[in-house]
Amino acid sequence: MAPTTMPVDFRALFEKSPVNYLVLTPDFRIVAATDGYCRVARAERSDLIGHKLFDLMPPDPARPDAATVPQLRASLERVARSRRPDAMPVLRYDLPRPASPGQLDEKYWSTSNTPILDQNGNLLWIVYRVRDVTRSVLNPDTDESRVRLGREEDQIIARLQRANEELAQMEALRAGMVQMSRLSAIAMMASALAHDVSQPLTAARNYLSALRRRRSTFTQMQTEELMTKLALQIDRAGEIVKGLRTFMAASTTVHRPEDVASVISDAAKLADPVVRPTGAVLTQHVAPSLPRVAMDRLQIQQCLLNLIANAVAAMQNASRRAIDVSATLCDGALRIAVADTGTGLPQEIATQLDEPFATTRSINAGLGLPICRQIVKEHQGTFSVSPNAPSGTVIAFTIPLNNGRA
């Protein structure tokens, strides 16, 4: 007799799981919860589904100044931004005591957040998992507690080593790129970013050194606090390095539908080490409800970086230093414009933009604008330069919505 098959109710299987899971949308709204999570959170599933996580997590009433909720929010935002799992140090968040209204139970949670992506790499959900480690935290002399602390320390050391290795790779890559005209703008930014990254890594080394030297004299809470600070510093350095390495490492042209606001926002973050020291202010204005546009994300970001760096150079002697990056729809095309308040583009330069070394200043080996023009040409778009009233320059380019790349 042939075996029979039964339909599997995956939602029922998930909800009955003893593991403490929530499933969140990219904006952190709860769409599913396991029995295990409802049990440790002392909540009914009906009280969770449909609500945003942080609407249900007000500041800890016993510790209103604690950083637990901001740290959790930062972790989820990292996952949404990087599309990578993120594990957190142990966090404290007290819960109301059911049998004693107005009183709280001291609770400690080990938390991890994991992205669920579709076949195109878009974020569908985030799986938020918590593990109740209150017993091992409140009884630090148990074998379980010692094993947990040792494991977390090993993980943090490994993350610090990876961050240092990535920093070294970035420096080596930057040195080679100085000779490449296509990525000449990145050499300047990598140098500035290397300086910025060294600060959190130095802080992380100091925290780790203190942990190793004085761990025997620290209280449990002091150890947890130090490990949290250490992890945050490493994550800060890692995000900077990974963003730049991803941008620099790409060597092939890949056109796919992209979220315009995200493309511009990431380019602005990469440009920050060049913009910030000059005192310039960079703003972004993206028209609402823009469609996803087919483009090579990294090439368009390179174009924006070149234009932003060029704008910074043009405003060296300006009393007001402002850069605005805008995105709108215009005649069936996406139009992205970078406007500055500099001295303006000389007419003799404006008429020679197809030639190398044509720029408002000898920046990026003078290749910035011609590189941008070539990138826009490959996207079947147009490139234009115009005055910005009352002073400065607007450099704009377009990408047709129907460029056949989607």
FENHUCOR-V559181 format. One record per backbone hydrogen bond with DSSP energy under -0.5 kcal/mol. NH is the residue of the N-H (numbers start at 1). CO is the residue of the C=O. If there is no record, write none. Layout:
NH,CO
NH,CO
//
This chain:
9,7
10,8
13,9
14,10
15,11
16,12
17,14
21,19
22,128
23,32
24,22
24,126
25,29
28,25
30,51
31,23
32,23
34,21
35,15
36,17
37,19
38,34
39,35
40,36
41,37
42,38
42,39
43,38
47,44
48,44
48,45
49,45
50,30
51,48
53,28
55,52
56,52
56,53
63,60
66,63
71,67
72,68
73,69
74,70
75,71
76,72
77,73
78,74
79,75
80,76
81,77
82,78
83,79
86,113
88,111
91,109
93,107
95,105
97,103
98,96
100,97
103,100
105,95
109,91
110,131
111,109
112,129
113,86
114,127
116,125
117,115
118,122
121,118
124,116
125,116
126,24
127,114
128,22
128,126
129,112
129,127
130,20
131,110
133,108
133,131
134,108
137,133
138,134
139,135
142,139
146,142
147,143
148,144
149,145
150,146
151,147
152,148
153,149
154,150
155,151
156,152
157,153
158,154
159,155
160,156
161,157
162,158
163,159
164,160
165,161
166,162
167,163
168,164
169,165
170,166
171,167
172,168
173,169
174,170
175,171
176,172
177,173
178,174
179,176
180,177
181,179
183,180
184,181
186,183
187,183
187,184
188,184
189,185
190,186
191,187
192,188
193,189
194,190
195,191
196,192
197,193
198,194
199,195
199,196
200,196
201,197
202,198
203,199
204,200
205,201
206,202
207,203
208,204
209,205
210,206
211,207
212,208
213,209
214,210
215,211
217,214
218,214
218,215
223,219
224,220
225,221
226,222
227,223
228,224
229,225
230,226
231,227
232,228
233,229
234,230
235,231
236,232
237,233
238,234
239,235
240,236
241,237
242,238
243,239
244,240
245,241
246,242
247,243
248,244
249,245
250,246
254,252
256,254
256,295
258,293
260,258
263,259
264,260
265,261
266,262
267,263
268,264
269,265
270,266
271,267
272,268
272,269
274,271
275,271
276,272
278,275
279,276
280,275
281,321
283,281
283,323
285,325
287,285
287,327
290,287
293,258
295,256
297,295
300,296
301,297
302,298
303,299
304,300
305,301
306,302
307,303
308,304
309,305
310,306
311,307
312,308
313,309
314,310
315,311
315,312
316,313
318,315
322,320
323,281
324,339
325,283
326,324
326,337
327,285
328,335
330,333
333,330
334,399
335,328
336,334
336,397
337,326
338,395
339,324
339,337
340,393
341,322
343,314
346,344
349,346
350,346
351,347
352,349
353,350
355,352
357,366
358,355
359,357
363,361
366,363
367,364
368,363
371,367
372,368
373,369
374,370
375,371
376,372
377,373
378,374
379,375
380,377
381,376
384,396
386,394
388,392
389,387
394,386
395,338
395,393
396,384
396,394
397,336
398,382
399,334
401,332
403,400
//
